[in-house]
């Protein structure tokens, strides 16, 4: 069975503009940095969040590359 994801699906990202994707990407990269910092200090409680953030970053970057190819 596939999991139903409430936010961060590829369809949602494809419907977003490039500026919105860039904003989401920068927020996720900041969150990723904070999660890495928490893990290094032993304060990370939601260890699965690291994986989720990394996958969302990859999805956004994939959609941004798709949009660039269509435009160019």
C-alpha positions in Angstrom: 0.0 0.0 0.0 1.2 3.5 -0.8 1.3 6.1 1.9 -0.9 9.2 1.4 1.2 12.3 1.9 -0.5 15.4 3.0 2.2 17.9 1.9 5.2 17.8 -0.4 3.9 15.6 -3.2 5.3 16.0 -6.6 2.0 17.2 -8.0 1.9 20.0 -5.5 5.4 21.0 -6.4 4.6 21.0 -10.1 1.7 23.3 -9.5 3.9 25.8 -7.7 5.9 28.6 -9.3 9.7 28.7 -9.5 9.8 31.4 -6.8 7.6 29.3 -4.4 9.8 26.2 -5.0 12.9 28.3 -4.3 11.4 29.5 -1.0 10.4 26.0 0.0 13.9 24.7 -0.9 15.7 27.3 1.2 13.4 26.5 4.2 14.0 22.8 3.8 17.8 23.3 3.6 17.7 25.4 6.8 15.7 22.7 8.5 18.2 20.0 7.2 21.1 22.0 8.7 19.3 22.3 12.0 18.5 18.6 12.1 22.1 17.7 11.4 23.2 20.0 14.2 20.7 18.4 16.6 21.8 14.9 15.6 25.5 15.9 16.2 24.5 17.1 19.7 22.4 14.1 20.5 19.2 16.2 20.8 17.3 14.8 17.7 14.1 13.2 18.6 12.4 12.7 15.3 15.1 10.8 13.4 12.8 10.0 10.4 12.4 13.8 9.7 16.0 13.8 8.4 15.1 11.4 5.7 11.8 13.1 4.9 13.5 16.5 4.5 16.2 15.0 2.2 13.5 13.4 0.0 11.5 16.6 -0.2 14.6 18.5 -1.2 15.2 16.0 -4.0 11.6 16.2 -5.2 11.8 20.0 -5.4 15.1 20.0 -7.2 13.7 17.4 -9.7 10.7 19.6 -10.4 12.8 22.7 -10.8 15.0 20.9 -13.3 12.0 19.8 -15.2 10.7 23.3 -15.4 14.1 24.6 -16.6 14.2 22.0 -19.4 10.7 23.0 -20.5 11.6 26.7 -20.5 14.9 26.2 -22.3 
